[in-house]
Amino acid sequence: MPDWQELVRRQLAGLALEPSERAEVIEELAAHLDDTFEDLRRRGFTEEDAAQRCLSEVEDWHVLRRRIQIARRKENTMSNRVTQLWLPALLTFALAMGFLALIQLFGPRPHIVPSNGTLRMTPVATVYIPWLLSLPLVGALGALLSHRAGGARRAVFFSIVFPVVPYLVFFLMLLPFALTFEKHAGRDIILSGFLVGLAGWVLLPGVALLAGGLPAQLFLSRRVSSRSVAAH
Amino acid sequence: MIATGIKRGTAELAVLSVLADGPLHGYEMARRIEQQTRGALRFTLASLYPLLYRIEKRGWVRGAWETSPAGRRRRCYRLTPQGKKKLSPIRKEWAELFRALHRLTETSHA
C-alpha cells in the first residue's frame, strides 16, 4: 500500500497553515485516501488500480492546497498575500536592481539607443545586455517563490514581472507630458524617445523576466501533477 | 457565477443533510452521499475537504478526532446547533427551487 501520509505531505508542501493545523490536514487527507484504497481493494480492485483511482481523487494538488488555505485561513488573507505575492515580488525587484547596480558599476559599457536612430539626439535608453541576460534567472526565482507559497497563476505572474512595474508606472505617468510637449515642440523627438525608453526599460526586461519565469512556472505546475504518478 | 453558486449550494446541502443523521468522517460522508443519490452526486477528496473546512469555519459543523476500536484515528464531523438551524431553511429553499424548475420544464415541454 502506498504511504499516503508521505504523499500528501509532499504534495501539500508549502501549505501556509500553523504546523499543528497542517499536520492535522495531512493526517485527515491521508486517512481519506487510506479508506478509499482499502474500500477499493475489498471491492476487488488490484493494488495498482486502487492506488491509481485514489490518485485521481485530486486532479491538481496545487489548486487543492490553495482552496484549503482559503477555507481554513480566511482571517489570514493578508499574510497569504504577503508570502505569495509581495515577498517574491519585492525580492525579484531587489535582485534585479542589485544586478543592475553591479553591472553599472563593474560591467561593460551599455548599449545606447537614441530616440531617432542617430547618436546626434540625446540617448534615452541604455540597454545593459548582461543585466537582460540575468533577468530570466530573477523571473524564475520569483515564479518559484510564489508557486511554493501556494500563489495562484496571477500572483506568480505578478511576482515574475514586478521588477519592471515601477518603470511601467513611470512611463505611463510620463505619457501625458510627452504628448503635450510633443504638440508644442512640433518635432518627432519626445514621443519617439518615450517609446524607445519604454522598450528599453519595460518591454525588453519584461520579456527577459518572462523568458525565465514562465517556463519555471510551467515546470513547477507539471512537477506537482507528475509527482503523484511517480509516487504511485 | 450562478453555476458556481448552485454547485456550492447543493454541495453544502448534501453534506449537512447526511450529517443530520449522525456524525461521520470524510470518507463515510462521501460514500453515504454517493449511495443515497445513487451515484448522481460524487465527492472526491479535492471537492469535499475545502467545503468541510469552510462550513466548519462558519460554525455549521464541528470536527473532532476519534479513535476506532481498530486503533484508527479519523476526524468525525457533527452538525452544530447552528448547522441544524441552517439546514432547515436551506432545505426549504432548494425544494422550492426544484419545484419551480420542474414547473418550468413541464411548461416548456407542453
Interface residues (C-beta under 8 A of the other chain):
Chain A: E24 V25 E27 E28 L29 A31 H32 L33 D35 T36 D39 S56 E57 V58 E59 D60 V63 L64 R67 I68 I70 A71 R72 K74
Chain B: H25 G26 Y27 A30 R31 T44 L45 A46 L48 Y49 P50 L51 Y53 R54 K57 R72 R73 R74 R75
